[in-house]
Amino acid sequence: MTTSTTKTPREASGTSPRFPLELGLDTFGDHEHDAEDRPLSHAQTIRNVVEEGVLAEQVGVDFFGIGEHHTDDFPMPAADVVLAAIAARTKRIHIGSAVTVLSSDDPVRVFQRFSTLNAISNGRAEVILGRGSSIDSFPLFGYDLADYEDLFEEKANLFAELLKGGPVTWQGNLRPSLKDQDVVPYTEAGPFPAWIGVGGSPQSVVRAAHYGFSLMLAIIGGSPARFRPFSQLFLQALERFGREPLPIGVHSPGHVADTDEKALEEFWPRWLQIITKMSRVRGFAIPTEESFKFEVGPRGALFIGSPETVAQKIAANLKTLGANRFDLKFGMPGLSPSSLMRNIELYGTKVIPRVRELLAESTGVELPISIPT
Amino acid sequence: MSSSVIPPSVRRIAILGAGHVGPVIARLMFEAGFEVMIAASGSPETLELITQVVTPGVEARWAADAVAAADAVVLAIPLHRFPALDPGLLAGKLVVDAMNYWAPADGVVPMFQGQELSSSEIVQRRLSQSTIIKSLNQIAYQDLEDGRRPAAAPDRHSIGVAGDDPDAASLVGGIVDRIGYDPFLLDSLSAGRVLQPGGPVFGALLTRSEFERAIHTTAVQR
């Protein structure tokens, strides 16, 4: 049974009739190099990320996310601590994880940390739960990757219970059960926004809808348009489970510089380096320059170029996917602080206003909400 | 060797697995004109929500029903679930093994760890009543749709097809051709090792000549 509000006619402008357009930035704490290409310390990289979050607020970015990672290329295992530092120096910007690797964490601790962050930031915390592309937390904390699905399912279930507030009673197989357990700190104004980051599995989309989490489409390769059915699936699944519509977001990597050429010149060697390294560890063929060009092009998943190029691609994909949120994963191990700060500045002052303009101009946006069941 | 009967042609295909890979393969098969059924571990009702939106035209079924009605079965379940799969389910069937043993990304599966055999040989040993062909495993699921090209295209990409039974391999080669790829036949499951994670063509979209070159220069690259 659906309520009448789920049938609200869509409006002609904007990407969603219900949710405001939000444009954010994500980082994985990519290990930075100085202008002479010497690696900075992990500590300096982390301090720089704090400055990046502060700059993001100053230039009008809506959200700043930090993704949990555990390697020398991405020395960022305690994103919530860094987010707290950013919270203390900002007033408006939303801050959150991108993602929290829930399967190798404890849902109660994740809730407590982000509920605390929510308190510090006066209600600006969000959490994005997922696997991420990093697998390093599994051996680190003694989990078996083969249990990934079961761990995520069970812990997502518990996290959904924790978000509701009030004493928690919960039973599972992989984590001790809870009975009438009080979990503090209480949130002041109900649950903070919680998302599930989804790579390519439709079952994960249905799971997000089942637990009432918003959907963050992690699009890091191939054509973003192929995710359109996932937006439709999400909205239909929410309806099936008797839930109101929830926001849909997109997370994709990219790099903004003053010109297309400069952006490519800065990004490509760093990207090639990290992908080559990953391909050796994980055993896949190194992507060719041709495949990189596809990803950078209008149909690919890398958002690289001048503010105009990147804005056009963001606007087009938000429309295609019926999404109201876009988070650009900026940075790449080896990029310099000045290049990253310039990226943030251009994203806030040029890309964001241009995306808003493009989406306001466009009419007849086809949103998934209009699709009959 | 297997005791399964190789069908004269393939019209109906069952996909086992509805994670990242299964629905993409199902869609490609359906668009190529095959009759396609898909099954996951649960009931078809749960899966129907997904098939209606993500793979319209593809029928959600219980695994046993889908397999029974199919000329060929594509195995696209996570490999760590394979040891729990009942071999009887697939007895007498032509089975395309699209799974990968990818320990650095998915974790260790004891049945496949430290083996001299290719992962599909291990699958064949366990599914002794089926005919196993290794294919559709080597191109990333996110590239499978955009990587398709018409038969005559000069930039058509290759997909490896490895098997011990030449008739079965040629049938699967025909399927690969119909969905938009150039089948690159390898004459044994053992030779299919080059298609695995760590192999020279894993994760890459390559034309036939690039594919051939990559296979022959393996030693140099690694």
Interface residues (C-beta under 8 A of the other chain):
Chain A: I135 F138 D144 L145 A146 D147 Y148 E149 G199 G200 S201 P202 Q203 V206 G221 G222 S223 R226 P229 F230 Q232 L233 Q236 A237 R240 S279 V281 R282 G283 F284 A285 P287 T288 S291 F294 R299
Chain B: A18 G19 H20 P23 V24 A40 T46 L49 I50 Q52 V53 V54 P78 H80 W102 P104 A105 D106 G107 V108 V109 A140 Y141 Q142 D143 E145 D146 P197 G198 G199 P200 V201 F202 G203 A204 L205 L206 A214
